[in-house]
Amino acid sequence: MREQLELRGGRLERHTPVRTLEDVQGLSLPQLGTYVSDMFKKNGFALSI
């Protein structure tokens, strides 16, 4: 696991709690993707890649 993390450059930072539109605008693209994925999963949707 550690080798895989080192190969891809480390861990992604988790997004901060989103409360306003400015919070969403301040997210990096990977953080935004995680936020959207989490939001869909919490509402019962399944994302298949």
C-alpha positions in Angstrom: 0.0 0.0 0.0 2.8 2.4 0.9 4.5 1.7 -2.4 1.4 2.5 -4.3 1.0 5.8 -2.4 4.6 6.8 -3.2 4.2 5.9 -6.9 1.1 8.1 -7.3 2.6 11.0 -5.3 1.0 10.5 -1.8 -2.5 10.8 -0.5 -5.2 13.2 -1.6 -6.4 15.7 0.9 -10.0 15.3 2.0 -12.3 18.2 1.1 -13.3 20.5 3.9 -17.0 20.7 4.9 -18.9 22.6 2.1 -21.3 25.2 3.5 -21.3 27.9 0.7 -20.7 28.2 -3.0 -17.3 29.7 -2.2 -16.3 26.5 -0.4 -17.0 24.5 -3.6 -15.1 27.0 -5.8 -12.1 26.7 -3.5 -11.8 22.9 -4.0 -9.1 21.4 -6.2 -10.4 19.2 -9.0 -9.6 15.9 -7.1 -11.3 17.3 -4.0 -14.4 18.3 -6.0 -14.6 14.8 -7.5 -14.5 13.3 -4.0 -17.2 15.7 -2.8 -19.5 14.9 -5.7 -18.9 11.2 -5.3 -19.6 11.4 -1.6 -22.8 13.4 -2.2 -24.1 10.9 -4.7 -23.3 7.9 -2.4 -25.1 9.6 0.6 -28.2 9.9 -1.5 -28.3 6.3 -2.6 -26.7 6.5 -6.0 -23.9 4.2 -7.2 -21.1 5.5 -9.4 -19.5 3.0 -11.7 -16.2 3.8 -13.4 
